[in-house]
């Protein structure tokens, strides 16, 4: 680990105080040009006594604007202190977690995984336009049917076609034969440039797709492509539970990754993270943002620097070993649930290194859904699966209560059949 370590409470507080001291202070500094200020003092009292022990809340009140991308070129000097905090977060995730070389990446803390995924596809669309003089109708997105809805949303916004690749019902594996047929058909329809989204932890199943399934077919036909990894859910789980994972920047075919801190990391909402290799993000430079120092390379523009501080605080509270321990506990709870389901002969899907268990819907009654807040694959009445996500608050006692209720339900079903 180059950047990630565990800090004491005092070390964390001192670091954030130093960052805030390096920012403009709207309470004391004469700052006339920014269309920004601290939070309204009549509502958010910056003198409240509890704030001295709450660095994140202090940052929210100070209200730094992290507009721009702070790994590329210049940034607004008024918020240089907390911008450095954001760079520290990106170094931990890009270098220590996803194995990028130091100073080989760009990125920022986005509003969420949806924005980060759209940022990637926007960037690659422009990359193909700028470097190959591609026409939009020649560019296509490839992603599985289990991919997050942000991908069809990006296709709609950017006016690109999406090749939806089917997966197997039981294993959630990409159907490579259909993938190849769709790519060949797309070629005949004039598609020349492919934006691939491969999932590290699908939303419903936690399935981890093999990016080689996509790239091997594309390379077979000598096609231009860029590969993005959607690790919005799995990014804070899979690299720690599967030490042999090669889904990271050591794989030269991977150009960008999305990670969500507001899922497994339990950061506030608005803490999606986008990371890409150097030489790509400038394809979305908005030159018209001339009043912004360094201009802007992000989809959202203005964004809260407090979110960077929140992610930093969590990472440096746990440190790498503390985080690994947390993930191992969640893995143990997940394995316990799977063992109980197997004992009941209940069919489920679970990616071995993830903490999502998805159960076939015919085993689950409406009463169980209501009692345990189970989430369906579809709300349209054609649902085939329900999922259980073993988050930090889900303890074995909760799972035991669910298994007891499920066992009672299954027994009643058997008795009803035998009547």
C-alpha positions in Angstrom: 0.0 0.0 0.0 1.4 3.3 -1.1 -1.2 5.7 0.3 -3.7 3.9 2.4 -3.2 3.7 6.2 -5.1 3.8 9.4 -5.1 7.2 11.2 -6.0 8.0 14.7 -9.0 10.2 15.5 -6.7 13.1 16.3 -4.7 12.6 13.1 -7.9 12.6 11.0 -9.2 15.7 12.7 -5.9 17.6 12.3 -5.7 16.6 8.6 -9.2 17.9 7.9 -8.6 21.1 9.9 -5.4 21.8 7.8 -7.3 21.2 4.6 -10.1 23.6 5.6 -7.5 26.2 6.7 -6.0 26.1 3.1 -9.5 26.8 1.6 -11.1 30.2 1.3 -12.9 31.0 4.5 -16.2 32.8 3.6 -16.7 33.9 7.2 -13.4 35.9 7.4 -11.8 36.3 4.0 -12.7 39.1 1.6 -13.8 36.9 -1.3 -15.9 38.9 -3.9 -15.9 36.9 -7.1 -17.3 33.5 -6.3 -21.0 32.7 -6.7 -20.7 30.6 -3.6 -20.5 30.9 0.2 -20.7 28.9 3.4 -24.0 27.4 4.3 -26.6 29.9 5.5 -25.6 30.8 9.1 -29.2 31.4 10.2 -29.9 27.8 9.6 -26.5 26.1 9.9 -24.7 27.6 12.9 -21.0 27.4 12.3 -20.4 28.1 16.0 -22.3 25.1 17.2 -20.2 23.3 19.9 -20.6 19.8 18.4 -18.9 20.9 15.2 -15.4 20.9 16.8 -15.6 17.1 17.1 -17.2 16.6 13.6 -14.8 17.4 10.8 -17.2 16.2 8.1 -20.0 18.5 9.4 -17.5 21.4 9.6 -16.7 20.8 5.9 -20.4 20.7 5.0 -20.9 24.1 6.7 -17.8 25.5 5.0 -19.3 24.3 1.7 -16.3 23.9 -0.6 -17.0 23.6 -4.3 -14.9 20.9 -6.0 -15.9 21.9 -9.6 -13.4 20.5 -12.1 -11.1 17.5 -12.1 -8.2 17.9 -9.7 -5.9 15.3 -11.2 -5.7 17.2 -14.5 -4.3 20.7 -15.0 -5.3 23.6 -12.8 -8.2 23.8 -10.3 -9.9 26.6 -8.4 -7.3 27.8 -5.8 -10.0 28.8 -3.3 -10.6 25.2 -2.4 -7.1 23.7 -2.8 -7.1 22.2 0.7 -10.0 19.9 0.3 -9.1 19.3 -3.3 -5.9 17.6 -2.0 -8.1 15.4 0.2 -10.0 14.3 -2.9 -6.7 13.5 -4.6 -5.7 11.4 -1.6 -8.9 9.4 -1.9 -8.3 8.9 -5.6 -4.7 7.7 -4.9 -5.9 5.1 -2.4 -8.6 3.8 -4.8 -6.7 3.9 -8.1 -3.3 2.9 -6.9 -3.7 0.8 -3.7 -7.1 -0.9 -4.6 -7.2 -1.0 -8.4 -3.4 -1.3 -9.0 -2.8 1.8 -11.2 0.6 3.2 -11.5 1.2 6.4 -9.5 0.2 9.5 -11.5 -1.2 7.4 -14.4 -4.9 8.2 -13.9 -7.5 11.0 -13.7 -10.7 11.0 -11.9 -13.1 12.7 -9.5 -15.8 12.1 -6.9 -19.1 12.2 -8.8 -22.7 12.4 -7.6 -23.0 8.6 -7.9 -22.4 5.5 -10.0 -24.9 6.6 -12.6 -23.0 9.8 -13.3 -19.7 8.0 -13.3 -20.9 5.4 -15.8 -22.4 8.2 -18.1 -19.1 10.1 -17.7 -17.2 7.0 -19.0 -19.5 6.5 -22.0 -19.5 10.2 -22.8 -15.7 10.2 -22.7 -15.4 7.2 -25.0 -17.9 8.5 -27.5 -15.9 11.7 -27.8 -12.6 9.7 -27.9 -13.8 7.9 -30.9 -15.1 11.1 -32.5 -11.9 13.0 -31.8 -9.4 10.3 -32.7 -11.2 8.4 -35.5 -13.6 10.9 -36.8 -16.3 8.5 -35.9 -20.0 9.3 -36.5 -22.4 8.7 -33.5 -24.2 6.0 -35.5 -20.9 4.1 -35.9 -20.5 3.9 -32.1 -22.3 1.3 -30.0 -22.4 0.3 -26.3 -22.1 -3.4 -25.3 -23.3 -4.6 -21.9 -25.1 -7.5 -20.4 -28.9 -7.7 -19.6 -27.9 -7.6 -15.9 -26.1 -4.2 -16.3 -27.3 -1.2 -14.3 -30.0 1.0 -15.8 -27.5 3.9 -16.0 -26.2 2.2 -19.2 -29.5 2.5 -21.2 -29.8 5.9 -19.7 -26.4 6.9 -21.1 -27.4 5.3 -24.4 -30.5 7.5 -24.5 -28.7 10.7 -23.4 -25.8 10.3 -25.8 -28.0 8.9 -28.7 -26.0 5.6 -29.0 -27.3 2.1 -29.6 -26.9 -0.5 -26.9 -26.2 -4.2 -27.6 -27.9 -6.0 -24.7 -26.2 -9.4 -24.2 -28.2 -12.2 -22.5 -26.9 -14.1 -19.5 -27.7 -17.6 -18.3 -30.5 -17.9 -15.8 -28.6 -20.0 -13.2 -25.0 -18.7 -13.4 -25.6 -15.2 -14.8 -22.8 -15.8 -17.3 -22.6 -13.9 -20.5 -23.7 -15.9 -23.5 -20.5 -15.5 -25.6 -22.0 -17.1 -28.7 -24.8 -14.5 -28.7 -22.3 -11.8 -28.0 -20.3 -12.8 -31.1 -23.4 -12.9 -33.3 -24.5 -9.5 -32.1 -21.1 -8.0 -32.7 -20.9 -9.5 -36.2 -24.5 -8.2 -36.9 -23.5 -4.8 -35.6 -20.6 -4.7 -38.0 -22.8 -5.3 -41.0 -25.0 -2.5 -39.8 -22.1 -0.1 -39.9 -20.9 -0.2 -36.2 -17.1 0.3 -36.0 -16.4 1.5 -32.5 -17.5 -0.4 -29.3 -17.8 0.9 -25.7 -17.8 -2.1 -23.4 -19.2 -2.1 -19.9 -18.3 -5.1 -17.8 -19.7 -5.5 -14.3 -18.0 -6.1 -11.0 -21.1 -6.9 -9.0 -24.4 -6.5 -10.8 -27.1 -4.7 -9.0 -29.5 -7.6 -8.6 -27.2 -10.6 -8.4 -23.7 -9.3 -7.5 -22.4 -11.2 -10.5 -18.9 -10.5 -11.6 -18.4 -10.6 -15.4 -15.2 -11.6 -17.1 -14.1 -8.7 -19.2 -12.1 -11.1 -21.4 -15.4 -12.5 -22.7 -16.0 -9.2 -24.4 -12.5 -8.3 -25.5 -11.6 -11.6 -27.0 -14.5 -11.4 -29.4 -13.8 -7.8 -30.3 -10.1 -8.6 -30.9 -10.9 -11.6 -33.0 -12.6 -9.2 -35.4 -9.9 -6.5 -35.0 -12.4 -3.9 -33.8 -11.8 -0.7 -31.9 -13.1 -0.7 -28.4 -12.7 0.9 -24.9 -13.4 -1.1 -21.8 -15.1 0.3 -18.7 -15.7 -1.6 -15.4 -18.8 -0.8 -13.5 -17.7 -1.7 -9.9 -20.3 0.6 -8.3 -21.3 -2.1 -6.0 -18.4 -4.6 -6.1 -15.6 -2.1 -6.0 -15.4 -2.1 -2.2 -15.9 -5.8 -1.9 -14.4 -7.9 -4.7 -10.8 -6.6 -4.7 -10.7 -7.5 -1.0 -12.5 -10.8 -1.0 -10.8 -12.1 -4.1 -7.0 -11.5 -3.9 -6.5 -13.2 -7.2 -8.7 -10.7 -9.1 -7.2 -9.2 -12.2 -10.1 -6.8 -12.8 -7.9 -3.7 -12.2 -5.5 -1.4 -14.0 -2.9 -4.1 -14.2 -5.0 -5.3 -17.1 -4.0 -2.9 -19.9 -7.3 -3.4 -21.6 -9.3 -1.8 -18.8 -9.4 2.0 -19.3 -11.8 3.2 -16.6 -13.7 2.1 -13.4 -16.7 3.3 -11.5 -16.9 2.8 -7.7 -19.7 3.9 -5.3 -18.7 4.9 -1.8 -22.3 5.4 -0.8 -23.0 1.7 -1.1 -20.5 -0.7 0.7 -18.4 2.1 2.2 -21.5 3.7 3.8 -20.5 7.2 2.8 -23.2 9.9 2.3 -25.1 9.8 -1.0 -23.4 11.7 -3.7 -20.1 9.8 -3.5 -19.7 7.9 -6.7 -16.1 7.7 -8.0 -14.9 7.8 -11.5 -11.3 6.8 -12.4 -9.7 6.5 -15.9 -6.3 6.3 -17.4 -4.4 9.4 -18.4 -5.1 10.7 -21.9 -8.8 10.1 -21.9 -10.7 12.6 -19.7 -9.6 15.6 -21.8 -12.1 14.3 -24.4 -14.9 15.8 -22.4 -13.2 19.1 -21.6 -15.8 21.9 -21.7 -13.8 24.8 -23.1 -16.8 27.2 -22.7 -16.3 27.0 -18.9 -13.8 29.8 -19.2 -14.5 31.4 -15.9 -13.6 28.1 -14.1 -9.9 27.8 -13.4 -8.7 24.7 -15.3 -12.1 24.7 -17.0 -14.3 21.5 -16.4 -14.0 17.9 -17.4 -16.9 16.5 -15.4 -20.5 15.8 -16.1 -21.9 17.5 -13.0 -19.8 20.6 -12.7 -20.2 22.0 -9.2 -20.0 19.4 -6.5 -19.5 19.3 -2.7 -16.0 18.9 -1.4 -17.5 17.6 1.8 -18.2 14.3 0.1 -14.5 13.9 -0.6 -13.8 14.5 3.1 -16.5 11.9 4.1 -14.9 9.2 1.9 -11.5 10.1 3.2 -12.6 9.8 6.8 -14.0 6.3 6.3 -11.0 5.1 4.4 -8.5 6.4 6.9 -10.5 5.3 9.9 -10.4 1.7 8.8 -7.1 1.5 7.0 -6.6 -1.4 4.5 -6.4 -4.1 7.2 -9.5 -2.9 9.0 -11.5 -2.8 5.8 -10.4 -6.3 4.9 -11.6 -7.6 8.2 -15.0 -5.9 7.7 -15.4 -7.6 4.3 -14.4 -11.0 5.7 -17.1 -10.7 8.4 -19.7 -9.9 5.7 -18.4 -12.9 3.7 -18.9 -15.2 6.7 -22.4 -14.0 7.2 -23.2 -14.5 3.5 -21.8 -18.0 3.6 -23.9 -18.8 6.7 -27.0 -17.7 4.8 -26.1 -19.8 1.8 -25.5 -22.9 4.0 -29.0 -22.5 5.5 -30.6 -22.2 2.1 -28.8 -25.3 0.8 -30.1 -27.2 3.9 -33.6 -26.2 2.9 -33.1 -27.1 -0.8 -33.8 -23.5 -1.8 -32.2 -22.5 -5.1 -30.2 -19.3 -5.0 -27.4 -17.4 -6.9 -24.4 -16.0 -5.2 -21.1 -14.9 -6.7 -18.6 -16.6 -4.4 -16.7 -13.4 -3.5 -19.7 -11.2 -3.1 -22.3 -10.5 -0.4 -25.5 -10.6 -2.4 -27.7 -13.7 -2.3 -30.6 -13.9 -4.8 -33.3 -16.4 -4.3 -35.8 -17.8 -6.9 -39.1 -16.0 -6.4 -41.2 -19.2 -6.2 -39.7 -19.8 -2.7 -40.7 -16.4 -1.4 -44.2 -15.4 -0.3 -45.6 -11.9 -0.2 -45.6 -12.0 3.6 -41.8 -12.7 3.6 -41.3 -9.8 1.1 -43.1 -7.4 3.4 -41.6 -8.6 6.6 -38.0 -8.6 5.5 -38.1 -5.8 2.8 -36.8 -8.2 0.1 -36.1 -6.5 -3.3 -37.5 -8.1 -6.5 -35.8 -8.2 -9.8 -38.8 -6.7 -11.4 -41.8 -4.8 -10.0 -44.0 -5.5 -13.1 -45.5 -8.8 -11.9 -43.0 -10.9 -14.0 -40.5 -11.3 -11.2 -38.3 -14.4 -11.0 -35.9 -13.4 -8.1 -35.6 -11.7 -4.8 -32.3 -10.5 -3.3 -30.8 -10.2 0.1 -27.8 -7.8 0.5 -25.6 -8.5 3.5 -24.7 -5.0 4.4 -23.0 -4.0 7.6 -26.3 -3.7 9.5 -27.5 -7.2 8.5 -26.3 -9.6 11.2 -26.6 -13.3 11.6 -29.5 -12.8 14.0 -31.5 -11.1 11.3 -30.6 -13.8 8.8 -31.6 -16.5 11.4 -35.0 -14.8 11.8 -35.5 -14.8 8.0 -34.4 -18.5 7.7 -36.8 -19.5 10.5 -39.7 -17.7 8.7 -38.7 -19.2 5.4 -38.6 -22.7 6.9 -42.1 -22.3 8.3 -43.4 -21.1 4.9 -41.8 -24.0 3.1 -43.3 -26.5 5.6 -46.8 -25.0 5.2 -46.4 -25.3 1.4 -45.5 -29.0 1.8 -48.5 -29.6 4.1 -50.8 -27.8 1.7 -49.7 -30.0 -1.2 -50.2 -33.2 0.9 -53.7 -32.3 1.9 
